[in-house]
C-alpha cells in the first residue's frame, strides 16, 4: 500500500463510479479498468490495496454506498 496508490484509487472511484453502477459484474469491469489505468501511470495493484482489501472489493463497497441519483 502506498499513499500514491490509495490516492489514485480514491480519485479514480470518485471520477468513475456512478449511481448507475450496480452489482459484482460492474465492480469487476470497473476494477479492471482502474487497474489498467493505474498500470499506465506506473502504479501497481498492491499499492492501491488498502488494509488488505482488493481493488474490486473497494469498488464494490463504493457502488453499494453511492447515493442514488447522484
Secondary structure, 3 states (H helix, E strand, C coil): CCHHHHHHHHHHHHHHCCCCCCHHHHHHHHHHHHHHHHHHCCCCHHHCCCCCCCHHHHHHHHHHHCCCCC
